[in-house]
Amino acid sequence: NAAGISGEINDLSSGIELARQMRRYITDLQNTLEALQATMEQTSTGLRQVPASLELASASLQTHGLNGPALEELTVARERASMVSSALAEAVSALSSVPDHLTIANDSFSRVEGELSSQLGISEQVGAAAARGGVARETDFYLRG
């Protein structure tokens, strides 16, 4: 759940944890979207057949000489089914790019986690030095040569 993920980073550990949480969230999201997309594709395929079936129903009613409100309502239903079918097909198409974006984001969070984790040794050294009596507050102090 994304609502439970805080973007606040107070230290190296919380930065690493944020990256891990985001990677878990992305994995859950990928699984959910994969199932959703499969369901939507199946629904879209079935729904594409509905307007033709309703067209046949309208033609059948007319063949039997039935006109009026029932035929008009079938026409409205057919038009709406076509609109829904088109909208669902567009949604399926729009979702097709999401997995690639999620994979890229997941890879980025993996690199963030790796980069921050690679600094754990530095953090431990600074912590040990601080416990012995002092560490410079500015990192430039350590970079001047």
ABEGO torsion letter per residue (X at the ends): XAAABBABBABAAAAAAAAAAAAAAAAAAAAAAAAAAAAAAAAAAAAAAAAAAAAAAAAAAAAAGBBEAAAAAAAAAAAAAAAAAAAAAAAAAAAAAAAAAAAAAAAAAAAAAAAAAAAAAAAAAAAAAAAAGEBBABAAAAABX
